[in-house]
Amino acid sequence: VLVALSLFTLFTYSAVTGFGVSVIRAGMLVGMVIVSKLFDRDADSLNSIGLALVVLLVSNPFSVYSTSLWLTVLSTVGILVLSHPMIRLIEDFCRRKQVPINNFTNFVINSFSISLSTSICTLPVFIVKLGMLPVGSIFANLIMVDLALLLMVLTVFGVALHLLNIHLLVRPIFMIVGLLADFLTLVAEKTGMADWST
């Protein structure tokens, strides 16, 4: 029952967001993880992304030309293949330099490695399909991913407080959310327009 409810929720979310390529890919990956739990199995991430890619290409062979498809697949592969070795490398460097590793430094190391690994793996698409080297977006992503995560957490927390009728904190939280959203938009615009960004 829990698996069926989870899959229904996943399908509904995918439908509400318009069944975009990245949504279908993410939905299939999550769906495979949910179904694997039903059979007491662990879903292998690389096999899951491969199956998702096959299903997407069988359902629409012309999506092989989609820049969005390649960006989303290569981002996921980058996270799965490069981020863990990068995390170990940074942690070893921190130990050699006697930098204490705690929850905060772990968060920073993980965020940095995920942002950098996705940027590295998507560079070929930017260079070949879009004809540019997005240097600015690499640096912007290192800042923006963590701020976007904070923005999402604060938004969910603010909505939960609103639903629980705890209105004392809702306005300040959404003021911070608004400021973060404005800042992220400003950084994206300024980075995109800068001469050095491509």
Residue pairs with C-beta under 8 A, 6 or more apart in sequence:
3 34
3 35
3 37
3 38
6 34
7 31
7 34
7 35
10 27
10 30
10 31
10 34
11 27
13 23
13 27
14 23
14 24
14 27
17 23
20 68
21 56
21 63
21 66
21 68
21 69
21 72
22 68
22 72
24 52
24 56
25 49
25 52
25 53
25 56
25 69
25 72
25 73
25 76
26 72
28 48
28 51
28 52
28 55
29 43
29 45
29 48
29 49
29 52
29 76
32 43
32 48
32 51
32 52
33 43
33 48
35 43
36 42
36 43
45 76
45 80
46 77
46 80
46 81
49 73
49 76
49 77
49 80
53 73
56 63
56 69
57 63
57 64
63 69
67 125
67 129
67 130
70 122
70 125
70 129
71 122
71 125
74 118
74 121
74 122
74 124
74 125
75 118
75 121
75 122
77 121
78 117
78 118
78 119
78 120
78 121
78 122
79 114
79 117
79 118
81 117
81 121
82 113
82 116
82 117
82 120
82 121
83 110
83 113
83 114
83 117
84 113
86 113
86 116
86 117
87 109
87 110
87 113
90 109
90 112
90 113
91 101
91 109
94 101
94 105
94 109
95 101
99 105
101 109
107 146
108 146
111 142
111 145
111 146
111 149
112 142
114 145
115 138
115 141
115 142
115 145
116 138
116 142
118 141
119 134
119 137
119 138
119 141
123 133
123 134
126 132
126 133
126 134
127 133
132 198
133 198
134 197
134 198
135 196
135 197
135 198
136 191
136 192
136 194
136 196
136 197
136 198
137 191
137 192
137 197
139 191
140 187
140 188
140 191
143 187
144 184
144 187
144 188
147 180
147 183
147 184
148 184
150 180
151 177
151 180
151 181
151 184
154 173
154 176
154 177
154 180
155 177
157 173
158 169
158 170
158 173
158 174
158 177
161 167
161 169
161 170
161 173
162 170
191 197
